[in-house]
């Protein structure tokens, strides 16, 4: 092959105002053609037809032009009604059309390989082992979730293989605030290659009222599945704050965000065909609708259920307080595992209707966090808060360490706040502020050791200069 032929293959010569512009084909491939008439790119309008003078027209616009001309009564002005059509002459076209349509092609997203492949249906112990890397404690909850997810996808896989129909295993998670309900589901979403929608029950209202319709939870799942109905029909929906739709007591007003929402969700949980808007939360004339069958969608509901412990204590201490089998009134006052004794009767007294509870057969509780669990949460998970700060300071070439006593002090402060693991972040942000501000000032600092005295405000952290003994300084 001659050198001249090689140049013709790899380069494009374009004459513009007497100049020769040489461009690589690879560079030109970054751009896509745009229809001159409707201005839609090739990725939307489909394959383009190339006309003289570097004009590209999509097949739809070409067909419209032919239809207008084949009427017999051809009127040139009709062509101007086509959006974007502004051609008056070939010379005008040459002025208005650029030599290259400057619209960059969208880069394809890199597909991340999931940690667990649901096509192989990983066994429950494998799912739980992956959850252990991120979530501390809550052994019973992790086991229950792993088994439920495993059974759900076995059910989906064997849907048409047998005469025996397996019922859906929807779940209800009960636990105090900050114990890791939402975090458990979010972690599960990262590990499994299935569409998962996390939604909130607080914004749901009865159909016809301002707020999200009940079907909006399914439309969020459809969006997570990139509008693929088949993919969405084997997904998972997590409805948080489910206790906020409890039946309101002693009210004369219409309960549009309580009992009526529970009633509206009955068919959704059991399995029915739901019409949902594509790409929007509410139905209207401008949004296309599609039908999604919820029979194979796994629903996980979670809530803190405040004051449920009082209802459980009331039921447990109903027995007579006189005689040999008497129950002491204060027997359960300091029982940290009181929520584990929950019964359907207690949830009904809380305000959940029996039909709703009947569609959530798996009920399990998460423990409130004690001091030991909070210490583990600080240092053990893969993305623990302490590891995040250690990485931040490592970028400044400073080593950050925490004494065991300092971790205990942080956990003690968090328990007093009574907001679970959420309190840890607030406490650490407070005392790390001065350190993150002062350390970058001095390049000679090589190591910082956080002490109990610094957490409690009675001393400072240990600062170690590069190649020297630790020095305690005050930052308060």
Long-range contacts (C-beta under 8 A, 24 or more apart in sequence): 14-99, 16-99, 21-99, 28-100, 29-105, 30-104, 30-105, 31-100, 31-101, 31-102, 31-103, 31-104, 31-105, 32-101, 32-103, 32-104, 32-105, 33-101, 34-101, 34-103, 35-61, 35-84, 36-84, 36-87, 36-93, 36-97, 37-61, 37-65, 37-82, 37-83, 37-84, 37-85, 38-82, 38-83, 38-84, 39-83, 39-84, 41-103, 43-105, 43-106, 52-90, 53-90, 53-93, 53-94, 53-97, 54-97, 54-98, 54-99, 54-100, 55-93, 55-97, 56-101, 61-85, 114-191, 114-192, 114-193, 115-190, 115-191, 116-191, 116-192, 116-193, 117-193, 118-153, 118-192, 118-193, 118-194, 119-193, 121-150, 121-153, 121-154, 121-157, 122-150, 123-150, 124-149, 124-150, 127-188, 127-191, 127-192, 130-191, 131-184, 131-187, 131-188, 131-191, 133-381, 133-382, 134-183, 134-187, 134-381, 134-382, 134-383, 135-180, 135-183, 135-184, 135-187, 135-381, 136-373, 136-376, 136-377, 136-380, 136-381, 137-367, 137-369, 137-373, 137-376, 138-179, 138-180, 138-184, 138-366, 138-367, 140-364, 140-365, 141-173, 141-175, 141-180, 141-184, 141-364, 141-365, 141-366, 142-184, 144-171, 144-362, 144-364, 145-171, 145-184, 145-188, 145-300, 148-298, 148-362, 149-188, 149-192, 149-236, 149-298, 152-236, 152-298, 153-194, 153-234, 155-296, 156-234, 156-296, 159-296, 167-361, 168-270, 168-271, 168-295, 168-296, 168-298, 168-299, 169-298, 169-361, 169-362, 170-269, 170-298, 170-299, 170-300, 170-301, 170-359, 170-360, 170-361, 170-362, 171-298, 171-299, 171-300, 171-301, 171-360, 171-362, 171-363, 171-364, 172-242, 172-301, 172-302, 172-303, 172-357, 172-360, 172-362, 172-363, 172-364, 173-300, 173-301, 173-302, 173-303, 173-364, 173-365, 173-366, 174-302, 174-303, 174-304, 174-305, 174-308, 174-339, 174-342, 174-363, 174-364, 174-365, 174-366, 175-302, 175-304, 175-339, 175-365, 175-366, 175-367, 175-368, 176-304, 176-339, 176-366, 176-368, 176-420, 177-304, 177-419, 177-420, 177-422, 178-369, 178-419, 178-420, 178-421, 178-422, 178-423, 179-366, 179-367, 179-368, 179-369, 179-420, 179-421, 180-366, 180-420, 180-421, 181-240, 181-302, 181-303, 181-366, 182-238, 182-240, 182-302, 183-421, 184-366, 185-236, 185-238, 185-300, 185-302, 188-236, 189-236, 192-236, 194-234, 194-235, 194-236, 195-221, 195-224, 195-225, 195-231, 195-232, 195-235, 195-236, 196-221, 196-224, 196-235, 196-236, 196-237, 196-238, 197-221, 197-223, 197-224, 197-235, 197-236, 197-237, 197-238, 198-238, 198-240, 199-237, 199-238, 199-239, 199-240, 200-239, 200-240, 200-241, 201-239, 201-240, 201-241, 201-242, 201-244, 201-245, 201-261, 201-301, 201-303, 202-241, 202-244, 202-257, 204-245, 204-257, 204-261, 205-256, 205-257, 205-261, 206-256, 206-257, 206-260, 206-261, 206-264, 207-264, 209-256, 211-256, 211-257, 212-281, 212-282, 213-281, 213-282, 213-283, 214-261, 214-264, 214-265, 214-268, 215-268, 215-274, 215-275, 215-276, 215-277, 215-283, 216-276, 216-281, 216-282, 217-268, 218-268, 218-274, 218-276, 218-292, 218-294, 218-297, 219-276, 219-277, 219-278, 219-280, 219-281, 220-281, 221-292, 221-297, 222-276, 222-278, 222-290, 222-292, 223-279, 227-278, 227-279, 227-290, 229-290, 229-291, 229-292, 232-292, 232-297, 233-292, 233-293, 233-294, 233-295, 233-296, 233-297, 234-296, 234-297, 235-297, 235-298, 236-297, 236-298, 236-299, 236-300, 237-297, 237-298, 237-299, 237-300, 238-300, 238-301, 238-302, 239-299, 239-300, 239-301, 239-302, 240-302, 240-303, 241-302, 241-303, 241-304, 242-301, 242-302, 242-303, 243-303, 243-304, 243-305, 243-306, 243-350, 244-303, 246-350, 246-351, 246-352, 247-351, 247-352, 247-353, 248-351, 249-351, 258-351, 259-351, 259-353, 262-352, 262-353, 262-355, 262-356, 263-353, 263-355, 263-356, 265-356, 266-355, 266-356, 266-359, 268-294, 268-299, 269-294, 269-299, 269-356, 269-359, 269-360, 270-359, 271-295, 271-296, 271-297, 299-360, 301-360, 305-347, 305-350, 307-350, 308-339, 308-342, 308-346, 308-347, 308-350, 309-338, 309-339, 311-346, 311-349, 311-350, 312-338, 312-339, 312-341, 312-342, 312-343, 312-346, 313-338, 315-343, 315-345, 315-346, 315-349, 316-341, 336-367, 336-368, 336-370, 337-367, 339-365, 339-367, 339-368, 340-365, 340-367, 368-420, 369-415, 369-420, 369-421, 370-415, 371-408, 371-411, 371-412, 371-415, 372-411, 374-410, 374-411, 374-414, 374-415, 374-421, 374-424, 375-407, 375-408, 375-410, 375-411, 377-421, 377-424, 378-402, 378-407, 378-410, 378-411, 378-424, 379-407, 385-424, 385-425, 385-428, 386-428, 389-428, 389-432, 392-436, 393-436, 393-439, 393-448, 396-439, 396-440, 397-446, 398-439, 398-445, 398-446, 398-447, 398-448, 399-446, 399-447, 399-448, 400-447, 400-448, 400-450, 401-447, 401-448, 401-449, 401-450, 402-449, 402-450, 403-449, 403-450, 403-451, 403-452, 405-451, 405-452, 406-450, 406-451, 406-452, 406-454, 406-455, 408-452, 409-452, 409-455, 409-456, 410-455, 413-455, 431-455, 434-475, 434-476, 435-461, 435-475, 438-475
